[in-house]
């Protein structure tokens, strides 16, 4: 009988309300439940993880694994200071557990750069590529003087992360899991990691997100967000609305010239720019900004289509959740989720996320053709069922086992 694995998971926080953190939370639950791992989470906060206990005495016995949380105290201050503290504190805590408490791990797993000793890292963003893309926004001369301290902070933060990426990602003793082929390409371009990078797509909870759940909540959800029977609601979920393509979406809605269209925007951001854009385009009263809620499937139930014209996204989980709910979706070719769909079969793919005219044409196709919406939504739900969290965790498990075997051969 194979000995039970004990692994450390190092992540700043863990919950099911954010993309990366939800992915890791779902993985942790399945690594213990399905593969019998004892998982020790080193994090500032952990919620929404089944079977979690705060680390106390010795490991528990039993056929299934366990999830133990080792809390790392946070530090107030700017993001760069918080990160430096977190990076040092989790390393020190694990050293103490190893040397003093005798807690040994077969492997350390991290989403992104959280430590130097992780042997498996899931890559959700390549900061070298990200900094290259946002570089124009970080120039002092292009921004008001009042914003310079924030710009300086971001530039220093990105420089630190990229320095760590350069140190960690090229190492052949570190297994990398990219969340999309797009991310794998970025790792190849910046760090020469090629054939040895696994692509492990995000999963979808097909019990929480399904056509039946959407149908059950639809009437109440539309009433609660103020939609009438004749409205055609376009949904967008995310926090960085500029990056998510909201400006392009608003311009496209104007071009469609159909007063039935409503835009439901879910998430957190400064809405000042987007309110002004909506007014300038004559869309007053047709754009609704609402906060994220734990039962986010409520918003999918209210919508008639999901539109995700992201300028860039490593994967983008909301379009996949919308697909699982049976919604017709429009996804950006610059989002990793476009890699799991077939244009015209189970989704419509926006080739240029900055082309409002192209997006308007796709939206008009949906508004004018209920049969197309039904066909796309049905196929979308079938595709989403192929990408459950069980599949995601099983693929990660294979990477972890291979990394443990490699570690054993090297020692």
N, C-alpha and C positions, 0 to 999 in steps of 0.2 A: 504494500500500500504506500502510495506517495505521501511524503511528509507534508503537513499543512504549510502553505506559504504564508509568510508574514511580510507585508509591504507597508511602506510609509507613503502617504499621499500628502504633498506639500502644496498648499493653495491658500491665498490670503483669506478668502471666505468661500462658503459653500452653501448654496440654496438652489431652488428650482425656479427662481424668478428672473434669472439672467442666462444668456446663451451658454457661455463657457462653463459657468458654475453649475448650470443644470446638467450639462453633459457629464461633468465629473461626478455630480451627485448620483445620477442614474448609473454610472459605471461602478461607483463604490458599492451601491446596493446590490448589484448583480455579481460583482466579484466575490462578495461574501455569500450571497444566497445561492448562486448557481455554481460557483467554482470553489467555495469553501475557504477563501482567503481570510486571514485575520488582517484587517485594514486599520492602520493607525493614521488618523487625519491630523496633521499639524496645520492649524488655522486660527485666525482671530475669531471667527464666528462660524457656526454651523447650524443650519436649520433644514427642515424638510427631508432629512435622511432617515430612512427606516432603520430601526434597531440600534440607534446611536446611544452610546454611553460615554460619560466623561471618564477619562482615564483615571483609574484608581489602583487596584491591586494587580494581581497576576492575570494572565489571559484566561478566558473562559474555555471550558472544554465543550465538546459536542461535535456532531457531524458537520454542521454548517459553520461558517466563519463568524466573525464579529467585527463591529465597527467601533473603534475607540477614538475619542477626540482628545487631543492634547492642545489645550488652549494656549495660544500665543498672545500675550498682552499687546495691545495697540499703543501707538504713540501719536498724540495730536501734532498737527503742523502741516506744512505743505506736502504735496504728494511725493516729492523727491525724498524728503526727510522720512516720511512714513515708509517708503519702499526700502531705504537703506536700513532703517531699524528692523523692519520685517525680515529682510534678507539675513541680517546678522542674528536676530533673535531666534528664528526657526533653526538656524544652523547650530547655535549654542544649545538650544533645548534638546535637539536630537543627539548632540555630542554627550550631553549629561545623561540622557536616557541610555545611551550605549555604554559609556564608561562607568557610570555610577549605578544605574538601575539594571544594567545587563539586558536591555531590550535590543535584540539584534534583528536586522531586517535582511530579507533575501534581495530586496530591491527598493529603490526610491523612485516614485513616479510623480511628475510635476506637469501641470498645464502651463506651458511657457517657462520663462526663466525665473524661478523662485529660489534656486540653490545651485551649487556647483557639483553636487554629487548624485544628481538624478541620472539613472541609467535608461529611463524611458520618459520622453517628453512629448506631450501632445501640443502641436503648434497650431494656434488659432489665429495668429497674426505674426507677420515678419516685420519687425519694426524698421529694419533697413529699407524695406520697400515702402512702408508707411511714411517714413520721414521724407523719402524722395518725392512722394506724391503730395505731401502737405507743405513742402519747403517754401513755396511762394507765400503761404499764409504766415510764415514764421520770420519774414523779413521785417526788421525794425522800420525801415523807411516807408513801408506800405501800410503801417498801422499807427494809430494815434499813440502819443507818448504815454498816455495813461495805461495802455495795454502792454508796455514794454516789460515790466516785471513779470507778467504772466508768460509772455513770449520767451523771455530768458529762462524761466523755470522749465518750460516745455522743452526748449532746446537742450538744456542740461540733462533733463530726464531722458529724452530720446538718445542722447549721446551715451549715457550710462548703459541703457538697455542694449544698445547696439554693440557696445564694447563687450558686454557679457555674451551676446549672441555670437560674436566673432570668436570668443573663447570656447563656448560650449558646442554650438551647432556643428562645426566641422569635425568634431571628435568621432572616430569610428567605433568607440566603445559606448556611444550614446545612441539608442534607437529613437528615431523620430517618427511621429505619427502626424501627418498633415490632415486637416479636416476637409481638404478638397485638392483636386489636381492643381488648381490655381495656386494654392499655398505651397504645394510641393514644387511647383515651377519657381516660385520666389526663393525657396530654399536652395534650389539648384543654381539660380542666377547669382545669388549673393554669397552662398557658402559652399558651392560645389558639392552639395548632397544630391545625388541623382537616383540611381536604381534602388538604393537601399532605404528609401523613405516610403513607409506604408501610408496609404490613403485610407483613413477611417472616417466615413461620413457621419454627421450627426444622426441621431435617431429621432423618432416621434413616438409619443405615448398615444397609441391608437385606441386606447380605452377612454382617455380624457378628450381626445380629439377624434370625432367620428361623425359621419352624416346623421346618425340617429341622435347624438347629443346635440348637434346643431339644430335639428328639426324640433327637438323637445324644448329648447330655450328660445327659438326664433321669435315668436310673437311677443313675449315679454321683453326680450332684449331690444327689439326695434322700438317698442313703446318707451322703454326707459331712456334710450338715446335720442328720442324725439323724431323718429322716422315714420312717415306715412306709408300707406300701401303702395302708392305710385312711385315712391323714391327708389332710385338705384344707388346703393351705397357702396363706395369704394373704400376699402380698409387699408391703412398703413400702420404698422407697429414698429416702434424703435425709439431710441433716445436722441441720436445725432441726426436731426431731421434733414439737415443739408446733405449729409452723406447718404442718407436713405433716399434722396431724390425728391423731396417734397416740393421744391420749387418747380421742378420739371412737371410733377404731377398736377400742380395747380394750373400751370400754363396749358397743359394738355386738356384739362377739364374746360377751361375757357374756350379752347379751340373746338371742342366737340359741340358746343352751343346747344346743350340739352339741359333744360332747367330741372329735369328729374334727378340729375346727378348730385349726390352728396358725398363729401369726403370726411371720413372718420379717422382722426389721427390719434393714436394711443401712445403714450410715453411721456418722457420728461425732456424739456428743452426750453430755451427762451423763445416764446412764441411771437415776440415783437416783430421780427422780420417777416414772419409768415402771415401774421395778421395784416401787415401793411401790403404784402404781395396779394393777398386775397382781396383786399379792398380795391387795390389798383386794377385788378382783373375783373372787378364787378361780381365777386363771388360772396358778398356779404350774406351771412345767414346760411351758407351752404357748406361751410367748413367747420367741423366740430372737433375741438381738442379735449380729450378726456384722459384721466390718469390710468395707469396700468392697475389691474386688479388681480388677485390670486387666481380667480377663475376666468382666465383670459379667454377661454372658449366662449364666454358670453359675448364678446365682441365679434368673434367669427360667426356666431349665430345671427347677429344683427346685419351682417354684411351680405352683399350680393356678389362681390368679387374682391379678391385681394390684389393690390397693385404694389409691387416692390421694385421701383426703378433705381436701385442702389447704384451710386457712383462706383462703389467698391464694397465687397463683403466677402470675407473668407468662405462663409457658407450662407448665412441668413436663415435662422430657424423659423421665424413666423411664416414665410411662404410655404414651408413644408408642413407646418401645423394647419395652415389653411387648406392645403391639399388634402390632408387627412380628414378634414371636416367636409370634404366634397365641394369646396368652393372652386370656381374657375380662378386661375391665378395668372398674372403677368409678372414675369421675373426678368431681372436684368442679366444680360450676358456676362456682366462683371461680378456677379455673385456666384459663389460655388454651388449653390442649390441648382443653378441652371444645368449642372453636369449630370443630374439624376433625372432630368425630364427630356421629353422629345417635343420639339416645337410643333404645335398644331395638333398633337395627340393628347397630351395630358397637361399642357400649359402653353401659354404664348410667351415667346422669348423676345424681349426688347433688345435689339442689337446695339443701339447707341443710347445709353441712359441720359444723355444730355439733349436728345432730340425730342422735343415736346410734340412735334408734328407726327413722328412715328408712334409715340405713345398714344396720342389722340386717336390715331387710326385703329390701334389695338383695342382701346376702350370702346370706341364706336362699334366695333365688331361684336363685342359682348353685349352692349346695350341693345343693339338692333336684332340680335339673334338668340332668343332664349334657348333654342335647341342646341346651339353651340355651347352655351353656358352649361347646360345639363350634361352634354357629352364630355366636355373638358373636366367638369367636376367629378363625374363618375370615374373617369380614367385616372384623375389625380388621386382619388381616394385609394384606388388599387395600387398605384405606384408607391404612395406613402406607406402602405402596409408592408412593403418590402424593406423599409428602412426603420424598423423598430429599434428600441434601445437594447433589446436582447442581441440583435445582430451587432450593434456597435460594441457592446461589452465583450461579445465573443471574439471579435476581431482584435480588440485591445488585449484580451487574455492571451491570444496567440502571440502577440508581440512581446508581452511580458514574459511568457514562458521561454521564448527564444532568447530574450535578453538575459534571463537567469541562467540558461544553459551556456550562453556565451561567457557570462561572468565566471561560471564554474570552470570552463575550459581555460580561462586566462589565469586563474589562481592556482 
